[in-house]
Amino acid sequence: MSRCAETEVRPHDLSLCPQPIIGSGHSFSNADEFRNALYTMSLVGRFQYKFKKNSPKRIFVCCLVDGCPWKITTNSEGTTKILKVNIFIDVHNHCADVECSSQPSMRGRRGAHVIEQVIRATPQYLPRQICKDFRSRYGVSLSYKQAWTYKKMAKERI
């Protein structure tokens, strides 16, 4: 069995996503909530994505790997801010060893959102512990400075 075939069938641990995207018809109260869910899902699934269209009313997202069928499209419902998932194809045709999919990109505001609940419960959450938690939960290595910045941003949001 090839190394790629071994890693390709890795199930996503959706318990790590506060609000996982579950399929077509799933609604989000606004675009930012959808983007946070998408970001957390990419951490858990260890893949990168790109926005083909990114506006408060309509978002089209696809996998960064060329030829991969994974994609999500959302539209707003009427004149409200509510976004509804129209198309969700949750299938990757590449393995996690593909260079661009093995390390999700770390975005400041989204990373701070991931640890916000922990900061609320444990204000003394140390940057070193944040680094360890990201490594064990998502397989992502953070620098001390990134962890410190995420903690600072999460505290400001609170």
Buried (B, 14 or more C-beta within 10 A) or exposed (E): EEEEEEBBEEEEEBEBBEBBBEEBEBEBEBBBBBBBBBBBBBBBBBBBBEEEEEEEBBBBBBBBBEEBEBBBBBBBEEEEBBBBBBEBBBEBEBBBEBEBBBBBBBEEBBBBBBBBEBBEEEEEBEBEBBBEBBEEEBBBEBEEEBBBBBBBBBBEEE
